[in-house]
């Protein structure tokens, strides 16, 4: 309340004729009783006033301003719905210890914006934040979800029309895949025509299309290749179709602006009442496209880009990863998290391979939760990931070992751009290494091995290709790593199923990130095999479990000190290693590392 009183004193002193807003006036402005505000007169000859609005969090929130009595500015730049002025934006920061200075500064900014808009300035901002201005002026309260390639060309698309939203994608296969992943398989779904029109220059609000005729004129003026695509849609569409206008903003980003075209009164015609015909006066199939457009409506709609997450990534990464296929062998604690990170990064195709069943002991450090106990890990993950990441064109589960998979389907790994081996079992992984080096062709892609040392004191991500050092080069005959990063006085419990390593989800997260990061670098061609990265946990993690840095690691790579670092260390090429071109066997089931599931 002290901050509000300081602002009140400033308003009464500095702004003559200001009026404090009543509760009813605040309610009319869409604010509740927790808000406070004043109506401030605008300078100059134009009528109107400016509402200063403060919420209950002030001064730890920014003041808001809205126009009153200035309908001439409601479509001006940086004026949002209801006359709200867009000043600092959501990320604005202020001196919370000086509320009067914040209000005074914001008031000057508001007056400057209004003066600019009155003078016809800020017009280029329509193209800088095109999406916001289009969204402000939609004429149909309906969502068009889009999943489109960022291509600067006009083309035909496919659409699915639902009651709550339409989905527009490059083709019917993409539409079907997205819907099946998100909502489950439904063979009764049907698909309709749609188009995307690339505009040389995006329209300003005064040029937004209000009907199909004005939409066609806009296309004719600003899209040399788009008119042909648009006219074809006019002659083939049945009752309703979606047009997505696209173009580059002044910041170089691609904006999307959808409109729904409908035959006259199609939504209201029902029963036996005859529907108005767009072909009236012409033989069916011979109506000129410009006449069809004039006779149809077009309502501007809101776009929801289901690939909007790509905008949070480095340019082009998601699009490149969408074309990649990865097999994840081992869907335990590390594998499940790595698979999720890759799908979040835009991976287009994933094959999840694991014969094991999810158990209660897995819940604390796995992407699956208690509702998956008793289910196969690969199958449960695939079922969970498909609706979470519907952009993935393939998320397939193989609930068996990779050896059984290849016996059933010898070419199962041939089409993979990368194979992740996150099994943590020396017998299985040495066999995979030998298969890659055999030259038979079943496995010719790089293999990325990942494993944790005891108690997650260190994590290794090692990528091996068909040439150079192999997996065996850095291990003894029974899978003991030659240069471990950590040493432990106390080991985890050992049972018939193998050793169990004690660590939790927090210790696990850096290991998942290290493996997934190297996987992305390999898929995008940023590094070449062999390459090894090692995450070394913070030293308190080691000390808590009775561990220390291994002397051989310190001798070879230096003292990690306090740890908490990701290192790039060379993988040795052992001159005595045969790097075999024929299968080899291991005499014992000693584990390479521990990936407790």
Secondary structure, DSSP 8 states (H G I E B T S, - for coil): -HHHHHHHHHHHHHSTT-EE--HHHHHHTT--TT-EEEEEE-SSSS--EEEEEE-TTTTSS--EEEEES-GGGTTSTTB-GGGBB--S-TT----TT-HHHHHHHHHHHHHHHHHHHHTT--TTHHHHTHHHHHHHT-SS--EEEEE----SS-EEEEEEE-SSEEEEESSHHHHHHHHHHHH---TT---EEEEEEE-SS---GGG--SSHHHHHHHHHHH-TTHHHHHHHHHHH--SEEEEEEEEE-TTS-EEEEEEEEE-TTTTT--TTS----TTTTS-TT---HHHHHHTSEEEE-EEEETTGGGGGSSTTHHHHHTT-EEEEE--SHHHHHHHHHHHHTT--EEEEE---B--GGGGGGSSS-GGGTTSBHHHHHHHHHHHH-TT-SEEEEE-S-HHHHHHH-TTTTTT-SEEEE----HHHHHHHHHHHHT-SSS--SEEEEEEE-GGGSEEEEEEE-SSSS-GGGGB-TTS-BSS-SEEESS---EETTEE-----HHHHHHHHHHHHHHHHHHHTTS--SSEEEEEE--HHHHHHTTEEE-HHHHHHH---TT--EEEE------TT----SS----SS---SS----
